[in-house]
Amino acid sequence: HIMGEPVTNKKVISHLKKQLKPAPVRDLVFTPNGSLTLVSASRDKTLRIWDLAKKGASPHVLRGPDYWVFRCSISPDCSVIASVSVCLH
């Protein structure tokens, strides 16, 4: 549930659109442990970790190489987040 309502893809996308910058989100991945933690990969060169169980919580922003982030993945034990970036220069 997000903010007391059942989680649906439409609700998650709507919630994220309200909080993200205009840069397109390239990938969304929920943690495999069943928690309401979501990781987004974006063309704004960030990974964002969202705790959807906390109403109004801002995401934790991870910045790395100066490239668009196209994909992300979370290890089965949720201890590692991996991402793929592409240099378009």
C-alpha positions as CSV (number, residue, x, y, z in Angstrom):
1,H,0.0,0.0,0.0
2,I,1.1,3.6,-0.7
3,M,-0.4,6.1,1.6
4,G,-3.0,3.5,2.7
5,E,-4.1,2.6,-0.8
6,P,-3.3,-0.6,-2.8
7,V,-0.2,-0.4,-5.0
8,T,-0.8,-0.4,-8.7
9,N,1.5,0.4,-11.6
10,K,-0.6,3.4,-12.5
11,K,-0.5,4.8,-8.9
12,V,3.3,4.3,-8.6
13,I,3.9,6.0,-11.9
14,S,1.6,8.9,-11.0
15,H,3.3,9.3,-7.6
16,L,6.8,9.3,-9.2
17,K,5.8,11.8,-11.9
18,K,4.8,14.3,-9.3
19,Q,8.3,14.1,-7.7
20,L,10.7,13.5,-10.6
21,K,12.4,16.1,-12.6
22,P,11.5,16.3,-16.3
23,A,14.3,13.7,-17.2
24,P,12.7,10.5,-18.4
25,V,12.9,7.5,-16.1
26,R,14.5,4.6,-17.9
27,D,13.9,1.8,-15.4
28,L,12.0,1.0,-12.2
29,V,12.7,-1.9,-10.0
30,F,11.1,-3.0,-6.7
31,T,13.3,-4.6,-4.1
32,P,12.9,-8.4,-4.1
33,N,12.3,-8.6,-0.4
34,G,8.6,-7.5,-0.7
35,S,9.2,-4.1,0.9
36,L,7.8,-1.0,-0.8
37,T,11.3,0.2,-1.8
38,L,11.6,1.2,-5.4
39,V,14.8,2.2,-7.4
40,S,14.5,4.4,-10.5
41,A,17.2,4.9,-13.1
42,S,17.0,8.2,-15.0
43,R,18.4,10.2,-17.8
44,D,19.1,12.9,-15.2
45,K,22.2,10.7,-14.4
46,T,20.8,9.5,-11.0
47,L,19.5,6.4,-9.3
48,R,16.8,7.3,-6.8
49,I,15.7,5.0,-3.9
50,W,12.1,5.5,-3.0
51,D,10.5,4.4,0.3
52,L,6.9,4.3,-0.8
53,A,5.7,3.2,2.6
54,K,6.6,6.7,4.0
55,K,4.0,9.2,2.8
56,G,5.7,12.3,1.3
57,A,9.2,11.0,1.8
58,S,11.8,12.3,-0.6
59,P,14.0,9.7,-2.4
60,H,17.6,9.1,-1.6
61,V,19.5,10.3,-4.7
62,L,22.6,8.5,-5.9
63,R,24.8,10.3,-8.3
64,G,27.8,8.7,-10.1
65,P,29.3,8.9,-13.6
66,D,28.2,11.8,-15.7
67,Y,26.1,9.6,-18.0
68,W,22.4,8.7,-18.4
69,V,21.4,5.7,-16.3
70,F,19.5,3.2,-18.4
71,R,19.0,0.2,-16.2
72,C,19.2,-0.9,-12.6
73,S,19.0,-4.1,-10.7
74,I,18.9,-5.1,-7.0
75,S,20.6,-8.2,-5.6
76,P,18.3,-11.0,-4.1
77,D,19.4,-10.1,-0.6
78,C,18.9,-6.3,-1.3
79,S,22.5,-5.5,-0.4
80,V,23.7,-4.3,-3.8
81,I,22.2,-2.0,-6.5
82,A,23.8,-2.3,-9.9
83,S,23.2,0.2,-12.7
84,V,24.1,0.5,-16.4
85,S,25.2,3.9,-17.9
86,V,26.1,4.8,-21.4
87,C,28.5,7.5,-22.6
88,L,26.9,9.2,-25.6
89,H,29.8,11.5,-26.3
